[in-house]
Amino acid sequence: MRNMKRESKAYSYKEQLEEINLRKELEKKRKESGKEPKLTQKQKDVMKAQLEKEDAIRRNIRAVKLNFS
């Protein structure tokens, strides 16, 4: 297992591992059922910005490819 920083002294290391495993299981179930997780507005903005960056990179690569072909 990876190194884990303890979040709080109130919870034991074992409890933290159990919580992480539970979150992983829930995420796996969501993926299997086809439900996408709800994103906050901030997450949507970050995702949109990332997609715009990727789109710009793709356009630049296409332009370079066309110039050298």
N, CA, C and O atoms as a GROMACS GRO file, in nm:
protein
  276
    1MET      N    1   0.084  -0.118   0.000
    1MET     CA    2   0.000   0.000   0.000
    1MET      C    3   0.088   0.124   0.000
    1MET      O    4   0.203   0.119   0.044
    2ARG      N    5   0.036   0.230  -0.047
    2ARG     CA    6   0.113   0.353  -0.054
    2ARG      C    7   0.121   0.421   0.082
    2ARG      O    8   0.044   0.390   0.174
    3ASN      N    9   0.214   0.512   0.094
    3ASN     CA   10   0.225   0.587   0.219
    3ASN      C   11   0.103   0.676   0.233
    3ASN      O   12   0.059   0.737   0.136
    4MET      N   13   0.051   0.685   0.352
    4MET     CA   14  -0.068   0.764   0.374
    4MET      C   15  -0.044   0.860   0.489
    4MET      O   16   0.005   0.821   0.596
    5LYS      N   17  -0.080   0.984   0.466
    5LYS     CA   18  -0.072   1.082   0.573
    5LYS      C   19  -0.199   1.070   0.656
    5LYS      O   20  -0.310   1.066   0.602
    6ARG      N   21  -0.183   1.062   0.782
    6ARG     CA   22  -0.300   1.050   0.868
    6ARG      C   23  -0.377   1.182   0.866
    6ARG      O   24  -0.321   1.289   0.886
    7GLU      N   25  -0.506   1.170   0.842
    7GLU     CA   26  -0.589   1.289   0.831
    7GLU      C   27  -0.616   1.351   0.968
    7GLU      O   28  -0.621   1.473   0.982
    8SER      N   29  -0.634   1.267   1.067
    8SER     CA   30  -0.669   1.317   1.198
    8SER      C   31  -0.631   1.212   1.302
    8SER      O   32  -0.633   1.092   1.274
    9LYS      N   33  -0.598   1.257   1.417
    9LYS     CA   34  -0.564   1.164   1.524
    9LYS      C   35  -0.689   1.094   1.577
    9LYS      O   36  -0.679   0.992   1.645
   10ALA      N   37  -0.806   1.149   1.546
   10ALA     CA   38  -0.930   1.091   1.594
   10ALA      C   39  -0.961   0.958   1.524
   10ALA      O   40  -1.033   0.875   1.579
   11TYR      N   41  -0.906   0.938   1.406
   11TYR     CA   42  -0.930   0.816   1.330
   11TYR      C   43  -0.802   0.733   1.325
   11TYR      O   44  -0.693   0.787   1.307
   12SER      N   45  -0.817   0.604   1.340
   12SER     CA   46  -0.700   0.517   1.334
   12SER      C   47  -0.662   0.495   1.188
   12SER      O   48  -0.740   0.518   1.096
   13TYR      N   49  -0.541   0.449   1.170
   13TYR     CA   50  -0.492   0.419   1.036
   13TYR      C   51  -0.582   0.316   0.968
   13TYR      O   52  -0.612   0.328   0.849
   14LYS      N   53  -0.624   0.216   1.043
   14LYS     CA   54  -0.711   0.111   0.990
   14LYS      C   55  -0.844   0.169   0.943
   14LYS      O   56  -0.893   0.132   0.836
   15GLU      N   57  -0.902   0.258   1.021
   15GLU     CA   58  -1.028   0.321   0.982
   15GLU      C   59  -1.013   0.404   0.854
   15GLU      O   60  -1.102   0.406   0.770
   16GLN      N   61  -0.900   0.471   0.841
   16GLN     CA   62  -0.876   0.550   0.721
   16GLN      C   63  -0.864   0.460   0.598
   16GLN      O   64  -0.916   0.493   0.492
   17LEU      N   65  -0.795   0.346   0.612
   17LEU     CA   66  -0.783   0.252   0.501
   17LEU      C   67  -0.920   0.197   0.462
   17LEU      O   68  -0.950   0.184   0.343
   18GLU      N   69  -1.002   0.167   0.560
   18GLU     CA   70  -1.137   0.116   0.533
   18GLU      C   71  -1.219   0.220   0.458
   18GLU      O   72  -1.293   0.185   0.366
   19GLU      N   73  -1.207   0.346   0.496
   19GLU     CA   74  -1.282   0.452   0.429
   19GLU      C   75  -1.236   0.467   0.284
   19GLU      O   76  -1.319   0.485   0.195
   20ILE      N   77  -1.107   0.461   0.261
   20ILE     CA   78  -1.054   0.471   0.124
   20ILE      C   79  -1.104   0.355   0.040
   20ILE      O   80  -1.147   0.375  -0.074
   21ASN      N   81  -1.100   0.234   0.094
   21ASN     CA   82  -1.149   0.118   0.021
   21ASN      C   83  -1.298   0.129  -0.009
   21ASN      O   84  -1.343   0.092  -0.117
   22LEU      N   85  -1.375   0.180   0.086
   22LEU     CA   86  -1.518   0.199   0.066
   22LEU      C   87  -1.544   0.299  -0.046
   22LEU      O   88  -1.631   0.277  -0.131
   23ARG      N   89  -1.469   0.409  -0.047
   23ARG     CA   90  -1.485   0.509  -0.154
   23ARG      C   91  -1.451   0.448  -0.291
   23ARG      O   92  -1.519   0.476  -0.390
   24LYS      N   93  -1.346   0.366  -0.295
   24LYS     CA   94  -1.309   0.301  -0.422
   24LYS      C   95  -1.420   0.208  -0.469
   24LYS      O   96  -1.453   0.205  -0.588
   25GLU      N   97  -1.477   0.131  -0.377
   25GLU     CA   98  -1.586   0.040  -0.413
   25GLU      C   99  -1.707   0.116  -0.465
   25GLU      O  100  -1.767   0.076  -0.564
   26LEU      N  101  -1.742   0.226  -0.398
   26LEU     CA  102  -1.856   0.306  -0.443
   26LEU      C  103  -1.832   0.365  -0.581
   26LEU      O  104  -1.923   0.368  -0.665
   27GLU      N  105  -1.711   0.412  -0.606
   27GLU     CA  106  -1.678   0.468  -0.738
   27GLU      C  107  -1.685   0.360  -0.845
   27GLU      O  108  -1.733   0.385  -0.956
   28LYS      N  109  -1.638   0.240  -0.812
   28LYS     CA  110  -1.644   0.128  -0.906
   28LYS      C  111  -1.789   0.094  -0.940
   28LYS      O  112  -1.822   0.071  -1.056
   29LYS      N  113  -1.876   0.092  -0.838
   29LYS     CA  114  -2.018   0.062  -0.861
   29LYS      C  115  -2.082   0.169  -0.949
   29LYS      O  116  -2.163   0.136  -1.036
   30ARG      N  117  -2.048   0.295  -0.927
   30ARG     CA  118  -2.103   0.403  -1.009
   30ARG      C  119  -2.061   0.387  -1.155
   30ARG      O  120  -2.142   0.407  -1.245
   31LYS      N  121  -1.935   0.352  -1.176
   31LYS     CA  122  -1.886   0.334  -1.313
   31LYS      C  123  -1.957   0.217  -1.381
   31LYS      O  124  -1.993   0.226  -1.498
   32GLU      N  125  -1.977   0.109  -1.307
   32GLU     CA  126  -2.043  -0.009  -1.363
   32GLU      C  127  -2.188   0.019  -1.398
   32GLU      O  128  -2.240  -0.034  -1.496
   33SER      N  129  -2.255   0.101  -1.318
   33SER     CA  130  -2.396   0.130  -1.343
   33SER      C  131  -2.413   0.237  -1.451
   33SER      O  132  -2.525   0.264  -1.494
   34GLY      N  133  -2.304   0.298  -1.494
   34GLY     CA  134  -2.310   0.397  -1.601
   34GLY      C  135  -2.338   0.537  -1.553
   34GLY      O  136  -2.350   0.629  -1.634
   35LYS      N  137  -2.350   0.556  -1.424
   35LYS     CA  138  -2.375   0.689  -1.371
   35LYS      C  139  -2.244   0.764  -1.360
   35LYS      O  140  -2.145   0.713  -1.307
   36GLU      N  141  -2.244   0.886  -1.410
   36GLU     CA  142  -2.125   0.968  -1.396
   36GLU      C  143  -2.136   1.048  -1.266
   36GLU      O  144  -2.246   1.091  -1.229
   37PRO      N  145  -2.026   1.068  -1.199
   37PRO     CA  146  -2.032   1.144  -1.074
   37PRO      C  147  -2.070   1.290  -1.101
   37PRO      O  148  -2.033   1.347  -1.204
   38LYS      N  149  -2.143   1.349  -1.011
   38LYS     CA  150  -2.183   1.489  -1.023
   38LYS      C  151  -2.060   1.576  -0.999
   38LYS      O  152  -1.986   1.556  -0.903
   39LEU      N  153  -2.041   1.671  -1.088
   39LEU     CA  154  -1.927   1.762  -1.074
   39LEU      C  155  -1.975   1.896  -1.020
   39LEU      O  156  -2.084   1.942  -1.050
   40THR      N  157  -1.890   1.956  -0.938
   40THR     CA  158  -1.920   2.090  -0.889
   40THR      C  159  -1.892   2.189  -1.002
   40THR      O  160  -1.830   2.153  -1.102
   41GLN      N  161  -1.937   2.311  -0.986
   41GLN     CA  162  -1.916   2.412  -1.089
   41GLN      C  163  -1.767   2.437  -1.110
   41GLN      O  164  -1.722   2.455  -1.223
   42LYS      N  165  -1.690   2.438  -1.002
   42LYS     CA  166  -1.546   2.459  -1.012
   42LYS      C  167  -1.481   2.346  -1.090
   42LYS      O  168  -1.394   2.370  -1.174
   43GLN      N  169  -1.524   2.221  -1.063
   43GLN     CA  170  -1.469   2.106  -1.136
   43GLN      C  171  -1.506   2.114  -1.284
   43GLN      O  172  -1.424   2.081  -1.370
   44LYS      N  173  -1.629   2.159  -1.313
   44LYS     CA  174  -1.670   2.175  -1.453
   44LYS      C  175  -1.586   2.280  -1.523
   44LYS      O  176  -1.546   2.260  -1.638
   45ASP      N  177  -1.558   2.391  -1.454
   45ASP     CA  178  -1.475   2.497  -1.514
   45ASP      C  179  -1.334   2.448  -1.542
   45ASP      O  180  -1.277   2.477  -1.647
   46VAL      N  181  -1.278   2.373  -1.448
   46VAL     CA  182  -1.142   2.319  -1.465
   46VAL      C  183  -1.141   2.221  -1.583
   46VAL      O  184  -1.049   2.222  -1.665
   47MET      N  185  -1.243   2.138  -1.590
   47MET     CA  186  -1.251   2.040  -1.698
   47MET      C  187  -1.265   2.110  -1.834
   47MET      O  188  -1.201   2.070  -1.931
   48LYS      N  189  -1.347   2.213  -1.840
   48LYS     CA  190  -1.366   2.289  -1.963
   48LYS      C  191  -1.235   2.354  -2.008
   48LYS      O  192  -1.200   2.351  -2.126
   49ALA      N  193  -1.163   2.413  -1.913
   49ALA     CA  194  -1.035   2.476  -1.944
   49ALA      C  195  -0.935   2.373  -1.997
   49ALA      O  196  -0.863   2.400  -2.093
   50GLN      N  197  -0.932   2.256  -1.936
   50GLN     CA  198  -0.842   2.150  -1.980
   50GLN      C  199  -0.877   2.103  -2.121
   50GLN      O  200  -0.788   2.083  -2.204
   51LEU      N  201  -1.006   2.087  -2.149
   51LEU     CA  202  -1.048   2.045  -2.283
   51LEU      C  203  -1.013   2.150  -2.388
   51LEU      O  204  -0.976   2.116  -2.500
   52GLU      N  205  -1.025   2.278  -2.352
   52GLU     CA  206  -0.987   2.384  -2.444
   52GLU      C  207  -0.838   2.380  -2.474
   52GLU      O  208  -0.798   2.399  -2.589
   53LYS      N  209  -0.755   2.356  -2.372
   53LYS     CA  210  -0.611   2.345  -2.392
   53LYS      C  211  -0.579   2.228  -2.485
   53LYS      O  212  -0.498   2.241  -2.577
   54GLU      N  213  -0.643   2.114  -2.460
   54GLU     CA  214  -0.619   1.996  -2.542
   54GLU      C  215  -0.661   2.021  -2.686
   54GLU      O  216  -0.594   1.977  -2.780
   55ASP      N  217  -0.773   2.090  -2.706
   55ASP     CA  218  -0.821   2.121  -2.840
   55ASP      C  219  -0.722   2.211  -2.914
   55ASP      O  220  -0.696   2.192  -3.033
   56ALA      N  221  -0.666   2.309  -2.843
   56ALA     CA  222  -0.568   2.398  -2.904
   56ALA      C  223  -0.443   2.319  -2.945
   56ALA      O  224  -0.387   2.343  -3.052
   57ILE      N  225  -0.401   2.228  -2.862
   57ILE     CA  226  -0.284   2.145  -2.894
   57ILE      C  227  -0.312   2.060  -3.018
   57ILE      O  228  -0.227   2.049  -3.106
   58ARG      N  229  -0.432   2.000  -3.023
   58ARG     CA  230  -0.467   1.918  -3.139
   58ARG      C  231  -0.467   2.001  -3.267
   58ARG      O  232  -0.418   1.957  -3.371
   59ARG      N  233  -0.523   2.122  -3.260
   59ARG     CA  234  -0.525   2.209  -3.379
   59ARG      C  235  -0.384   2.244  -3.422
   59ARG      O  236  -0.355   2.244  -3.542
   60ASN      N  237  -0.295   2.273  -3.327
   60ASN     CA  238  -0.156   2.305  -3.361
   60ASN      C  239  -0.086   2.186  -3.425
   60ASN      O  240  -0.011   2.202  -3.521
   61ILE      N  241  -0.110   2.068  -3.374
   61ILE     CA  242  -0.047   1.948  -3.428
   61ILE      C  243  -0.098   1.924  -3.572
   61ILE      O  244  -0.019   1.892  -3.661
   62ARG      N  245  -0.230   1.941  -3.593
   62ARG     CA  246  -0.284   1.926  -3.729
   62ARG      C  247  -0.221   2.025  -3.825
   62ARG      O  248  -0.189   1.989  -3.938
   63ALA      N  249  -0.204   2.151  -3.780
   63ALA     CA  250  -0.146   2.254  -3.865
   63ALA      C  251  -0.001   2.219  -3.900
   63ALA      O  252   0.040   2.233  -4.016
   64VAL      N  253   0.074   2.174  -3.803
   64VAL     CA  254   0.214   2.137  -3.827
   64VAL      C  255   0.220   2.017  -3.923
   64VAL      O  256   0.302   2.013  -4.014
   65LYS      N  257   0.132   1.923  -3.901
   65LYS     CA  258   0.128   1.804  -3.985
   65LYS      C  259   0.096   1.841  -4.131
   65LYS      O  260   0.156   1.787  -4.224
   66LEU      N  261   0.002   1.932  -4.148
   66LEU     CA  262  -0.036   1.975  -4.285
   66LEU      C  263   0.079   2.050  -4.352
   66LEU      O  264   0.099   2.035  -4.473
   67ASN      N  265   0.155   2.129  -4.278
   67ASN     CA  266   0.265   2.205  -4.336
   67ASN      C  267   0.380   2.116  -4.379
   67ASN      O  268   0.451   2.148  -4.474
   68PHE      N  269   0.399   2.003  -4.310
   68PHE     CA  270   0.510   1.916  -4.343
   68PHE      C  271   0.469   1.805  -4.442
   68PHE      O  272   0.555   1.732  -4.491
   69SER      N  273   0.342   1.794  -4.471
   69SER     CA  274   0.297   1.688  -4.564
   69SER      C  275   0.303   1.732  -4.706
   69SER      O  276   0.269   1.656  -4.796
   0.00000   0.00000   0.00000
